[in-house]
Amino acid sequence: MTYDIRDFGAVTNGLLCTEAIQSAINEAFVAGGGEVIVPEGQFLTGGLRLRTGVTLHLLKNAVLLGSTDPENYCTFLKDTVEPISEEEKGAIAPNVADPERSGRSAYPFSRWNNALIRAYKAENIAIIGEEGSEINGQNCYDPTGEENYRGPHAINMWYCKNVHLEGYTVRDSANWAHAIQNSENITARRLTVLGGHDGFDVRTCDHVFIEDSRFLTGDDGLAGFDNLDVLVRNCYYESACSVFRFGGTHVRIENCESRPASIYAFRGSLSDEEKKARVRAEIGKHRDLCKSIFLYYCDMRAVIRETPGDILIKNCRFGKSGKLFHLPFGHKWTCNRSLDNITYENCVFEDVLDPIVADCPDSETLAITLKNCTVKAREGAEDHPFLSGKNVRSMTLENVTVEGFDIEKIECAPPSFITVKA
């Protein structure tokens, strides 16, 4: 069955429609599942909870416009359809590696996890958007949020199965566009993310598939760690941080492209007044450089289940960046388990400052392979080492063209096993 949110009282006159939209979702859920229709127009809403068996369908030019009041995203704590127990509200995720070093994002019902659309222990759920449909977070300002300004995510999910996301645009998410944890079977197609912060984050997720999507973000494009079986293909990225801040096992990134940020810079460098005013961080005035193509990620919010590795980045082209690979083990975001191996194949890296920087722990060394790749130095960076760091057990270069850098300039301790093949 279908449920039109207008039949439940949703209007486009600027009044808050949270209760009306949630009532449509609730009725579909109680009936055993169904499709909730958001028609053309702007519907102002606070936090919504998507439930098992429900598809949220945004028709052509339908917009869910997020409230600019961060208090309007806490209603799920009083949910009467699927009540959240007091024990659940205060509980940390069960797979956390070190609670004292995990932070509020490891608590599923912390304020940090607020979102315009939330799902918790839901199965067979979907958010589908037609042409011109949008989930707009309006850069909602929250002085108690992350970095004292970030508000709710656009989409936040915990412990979900069989998630389908397709066709919509996320604009100006107040924090991450997608924050999905401890979930499985996630499919995302034809998404667009404009502005905000991270484009797509998954942590402790299995079987993730992302394709044919565009991420133009002021922060990371794809992020997360402790993920198993991930395929990303045919995606376009512009990032003012890292294209991929990622960790996982059996990861494939294929036929993707990144370019320097052209519209959205990092919002963290805005003034307090600008953050309160919810303005966009402009290119040229705030940080807009892509720091890394791939920055390895592994903090203490999860016990990493399998040895991180078997990561293949293939048939990709990357524009101006600081590093093509970075592993800064010991940093607060890279302090859990290190990466065993990564391979780049048939890739082009343009305008690179420092190709490979890897500071690995003594106990978990790295093997990195470049095959059929081209690496072009940024003007003025020709004297930078091609590889620097420590505990890189091997670097293999097979049919690699290097323009500007000296591939024999290695600053790694102890010395790495280097193989160069024509």
Secondary structure, DSSP 8 states (H G I E B T S, - for coil): -EEEGGGGT--SSS---HHHHHHHHHHHHHTT-EEEEE-SEEEEE--EEE-TTEEEEE-TTEEEEE-S-GGGG-GGGG-SSS---HHHHT---TT-S-GGGT-GGGSTTSGGG-EEEEEES-EEEEEEE-TT-EEE-TT-B-TTSGGGTB--EEEEEES-EEEEEES-EEES-SS-SEEEES-EEEEEES-EEESSS-SEEEES-EEEEEES-EEEESS-SEEEEEEEEEEEES-EEEESSEEEEEEEEEEEEES-EEEE-SSB--GGGS-HHHHHTT---BBTTB-----EEEEE-B-TTS---S-SEEEEEES-EE-SBSBSEEEETTSTTB-S----EEEEES-EEEEESSSEEEE--TTS-EEEEEES-EEEE-TT-TTS-SEEEE-EEEEEEES-EEESS-TT-EEEES--EEEEE-
